[in-house]
Every structure is written in C-alpha cells, then in structure tokens.
Amino acid sequence: MAPADPEPEDGLTKKKTPERRASDRKGVKMVGWIACFALAASLTYTFIKALTQGPEQVDPLFFALQSLASLLFLVYSLKLKNPVFVAANCVALANAAGTLVVAAIGR
C-alpha cells in the first residue's frame, strides 16, 4: 500500500488538474474566431459606409451604446484572458467609436 499524500501545510487539499474546458477545444475556438471575423466585417462595413456615403443613416445613440457595450465586454474579456473575445471586442469598440465620431462630425 502506497503512503497517502501528506496534507498541505496550509490545510487545503490538493486539487487535481481539471479537464479541458469546452471553450479551450480547437473546434470551439474556430467557431469563436469565425464569429469574430464576421462581427469585424459587418462593423467595418458600417464604418466604411458611413465614411463614404455620409452619416445620415447612422443613429448616434445606437453607436454610443454599442461603444459602451464593447468597452465593457472588452474589460470582461481581458479578465477572462480569452484572446478571441479580446480581439472581437477591440474591433467592435474601434468600429463603433469610429462610426460615432464620423456621425458626430457629419451632422
């Protein structure tokens, strides 16, 4: 019979390495990156359209709230240390803020 592991001095029990989280799997990461690129493409399209065709159809309140949401999600993503969320929210924040600036200048 093998001797039992000694108890840690601080009284806490040792924890075994947890199984990989579902979000760490390669297939799940790929879905996240595809979603990131789709979001970036749609927001960049809106930003370029506002730059080239004018900001008449841009709702400043929508993009102000989107900027706030993107900023908060970016902070959340940084806390999670999730590179997919960080990248997506950086792009979303840059596009939302840029579109909001274009709309503000164009009015």
C-alpha positions as CSV (number, residue, x, y, z in Angstrom):
1,M,0.0,0.0,0.0
2,A,1.4,3.4,-1.0
3,P,1.6,6.1,1.6
4,A,-1.0,8.8,1.3
5,D,0.0,12.2,0.1
6,P,0.8,14.4,3.0
7,E,-1.7,17.2,3.7
8,P,-0.5,20.6,2.6
9,E,0.7,22.8,5.4
10,D,-2.0,25.4,4.9
11,G,-4.7,22.7,5.5
12,L,-6.1,22.9,1.9
13,T,-6.4,19.7,-0.1
14,K,-4.6,19.3,-3.3
15,K,-6.8,19.8,-6.4
16,K,-6.3,17.6,-9.5
17,T,-5.9,19.3,-12.8
18,P,-9.4,19.9,-14.2
19,E,-10.3,18.5,-17.6
20,R,-10.0,20.9,-20.5
21,R,-12.8,23.4,-20.6
22,A,-15.1,23.1,-23.6
23,S,-14.0,26.7,-24.7
24,D,-10.4,25.5,-24.9
25,R,-11.1,22.9,-27.6
26,K,-9.8,23.7,-31.1
27,G,-13.3,23.4,-32.7
28,V,-14.8,25.8,-30.3
29,K,-12.0,28.3,-30.7
30,M,-12.5,28.1,-34.5
31,V,-16.2,29.0,-34.1
32,G,-15.2,31.9,-31.9
33,W,-12.7,33.2,-34.5
34,I,-15.1,32.9,-37.3
35,A,-17.7,34.8,-35.3
36,C,-15.0,37.4,-34.5
37,F,-14.3,37.9,-38.2
38,A,-18.0,38.1,-39.1
39,L,-18.6,40.7,-36.5
40,A,-15.5,42.7,-37.6
41,A,-16.6,42.6,-41.2
42,S,-20.1,43.8,-40.5
43,L,-18.9,46.6,-38.2
44,T,-16.2,47.6,-40.6
45,Y,-18.7,47.7,-43.5
46,T,-20.9,50.0,-41.5
47,F,-18.0,52.3,-40.6
48,I,-16.7,52.5,-44.2
49,K,-20.3,53.1,-45.5
50,A,-20.6,56.0,-43.0
51,L,-17.3,57.4,-44.2
52,T,-18.0,57.1,-48.0
53,Q,-21.8,57.7,-48.2
54,G,-22.2,60.0,-45.3
55,P,-23.5,59.5,-41.8
56,E,-27.2,60.4,-42.5
57,Q,-28.4,56.9,-41.6
58,V,-26.2,56.4,-38.6
59,D,-28.0,56.5,-35.3
60,P,-25.6,58.1,-32.8
61,L,-27.4,56.7,-29.8
62,F,-27.1,53.1,-31.2
63,F,-23.3,53.6,-31.7
64,A,-22.8,55.3,-28.4
65,L,-24.5,52.3,-26.6
66,Q,-22.5,49.9,-28.8
67,S,-19.3,51.6,-27.9
68,L,-20.2,51.3,-24.2
69,A,-21.1,47.7,-24.5
70,S,-18.0,46.9,-26.5
71,L,-15.8,48.6,-23.8
72,L,-17.5,46.7,-21.0
73,F,-17.2,43.4,-23.0
74,L,-13.5,44.2,-23.6
75,V,-12.8,44.6,-19.9
76,Y,-14.7,41.4,-19.2
77,S,-12.7,39.6,-22.0
78,L,-9.4,40.8,-20.6
79,K,-10.4,39.4,-17.2
80,L,-11.2,36.1,-18.8
81,K,-7.9,36.2,-20.7
82,N,-9.8,35.0,-23.8
83,P,-7.9,36.2,-27.0
84,V,-11.0,35.6,-29.2
85,F,-13.2,37.9,-27.1
86,V,-10.4,40.4,-26.7
87,A,-9.9,40.6,-30.5
88,A,-13.6,40.8,-31.3
89,N,-14.3,43.4,-28.7
90,C,-11.3,45.6,-29.7
91,V,-12.6,45.6,-33.3
92,A,-16.1,46.2,-32.2
93,L,-15.1,49.1,-30.0
94,A,-12.9,50.7,-32.6
95,N,-15.6,50.5,-35.3
96,A,-18.4,51.7,-33.0
97,A,-16.4,54.6,-31.7
98,G,-15.2,55.5,-35.2
99,T,-18.7,55.4,-36.7
100,L,-19.9,57.6,-33.8
101,V,-17.1,60.1,-34.5
102,V,-18.0,60.2,-38.2
103,A,-21.7,60.7,-37.4
104,A,-20.9,63.5,-34.9
105,I,-18.6,65.3,-37.4
106,G,-21.0,64.9,-40.3
107,R,-24.0,66.4,-38.5
